[in-house]
Amino acid sequence: MALVIGYICLARILMELSIYRDPQTAFLYIHLLINANFNEQIYLGNYRVLRGQLVRSLRTLADETGMSINTIRKCLPKLRKHGLIKTKYLGYKGKYGTLFTLLKYEQHAAANYDHHERPP
């Protein structure tokens, strides 16, 4: 895995959500935050992936996190319920992966800083 330079800030509001006491769901959310785009990109020539979004398959998430696909399937509805993510299949039944949108990405992305600077 390539070393990516940059950072996110975790808002303390996460501690007030029930996912904070669910380590697997909290870890998955942090993983999605860390891997979300900080700049717009084009995926497979057809799909615009904006800042705060990423495309992954459940298999790829399982490989990246060490979690099982079933565990990831159980965590995703919790993240949706709390308004942290929304998901959309790309292609027929997600043939090209799932587009994850992190709805509170800007709260964590340190938008006021250049991604090469350290936060104050």
C-alpha positions in Angstrom: 0.0 0.0 0.0 1.4 3.4 -1.0 2.1 6.0 1.7 -0.4 8.9 1.3 0.4 12.2 2.9 -2.4 14.1 4.5 -4.6 14.0 7.6 -8.1 14.2 8.8 -9.4 15.6 12.1 -11.8 13.5 14.2 -14.6 15.6 15.6 -15.4 14.8 19.3 -19.0 14.6 18.4 -18.3 11.0 17.3 -18.0 10.1 21.0 -21.7 11.0 21.4 -22.8 8.5 18.8 -23.6 4.9 19.6 -21.1 3.8 16.9 -18.3 5.1 19.2 -19.1 2.1 21.5 -19.1 -0.3 18.5 -15.4 -0.7 17.7 -16.0 -2.4 14.3 -18.4 0.3 13.1 -16.2 3.1 14.4 -13.1 1.6 12.7 -14.9 1.2 9.4 -16.1 4.8 9.6 -12.5 6.0 10.3 -11.2 3.8 7.5 -13.7 5.4 5.1 -12.8 8.9 6.2 -9.1 8.3 5.8 -9.6 6.8 2.3 -12.1 9.4 1.0 -11.0 11.6 -1.9 -9.8 15.0 -1.0 -10.0 16.1 -4.6 -12.5 15.2 -7.4 -11.5 12.3 -9.5 -12.9 10.3 -12.5 -13.4 6.6 -11.9 -13.4 4.2 -14.8 -13.9 7.1 -17.2 -17.6 7.4 -16.4 -18.1 8.2 -12.7 -17.3 11.5 -11.0 -16.1 10.8 -7.5 -16.1 14.0 -5.5 -14.3 15.2 -2.4 -15.6 13.2 0.6 -16.5 10.2 -1.6 -14.7 6.9 -2.4 -15.4 3.8 -4.5 -14.8 0.4 -3.0 -16.3 -3.1 -3.2 -17.2 -4.9 0.0 -14.4 -7.4 -0.8 -11.8 -4.6 -1.0 -13.0 -3.1 2.3 -12.7 -6.5 3.9 -9.2 -6.9 2.6 -8.2 -3.4 3.7 -9.7 -3.6 7.2 -9.3 -7.3 8.0 -13.0 -7.4 8.7 -15.3 -10.0 7.2 -17.8 -9.0 4.5 -20.7 -9.9 6.8 -19.3 -7.6 9.5 -19.0 -4.8 7.0 -22.6 -5.4 5.9 -23.7 -5.2 9.5 -21.8 -1.9 10.1 -23.0 0.0 7.0 -26.7 0.4 8.1 -25.5 1.8 11.4 -23.4 4.4 9.6 -26.4 5.3 7.4 -28.8 5.5 10.4 -26.6 8.1 12.0 -26.4 10.1 8.8 -22.7 9.6 8.4 -22.7 7.9 5.0 -24.9 7.2 2.0 -24.1 4.5 -0.6 -24.9 4.0 -4.3 -24.1 1.0 -6.4 -22.1 1.7 -9.6 -23.2 -0.4 -12.5 -25.7 -3.2 -12.3 -25.8 -4.5 -8.7 -22.6 -2.8 -7.9 -20.5 -4.4 -10.7 -18.1 -1.5 -10.5 -18.2 -1.1 -6.8 -20.1 1.1 -4.3 -19.8 4.8 -4.1 -19.6 5.9 -0.5 -20.4 9.5 0.3 -19.2 10.6 3.7 -21.9 13.1 4.7 -19.9 14.8 7.4 -16.5 14.7 5.6 -16.0 18.5 5.8 -16.2 18.3 9.6 -13.2 16.0 9.6 -11.2 17.1 6.5 -9.5 20.2 8.0 -10.8 22.1 5.0 -9.1 25.3 6.2 -5.6 23.9 5.7 -3.6 22.9 2.7 -3.3 19.1 2.8 0.5 19.3 3.0 0.4 21.6 6.1 0.1 20.4 9.7 -2.9 21.5 11.7 -2.2 24.2 14.3 
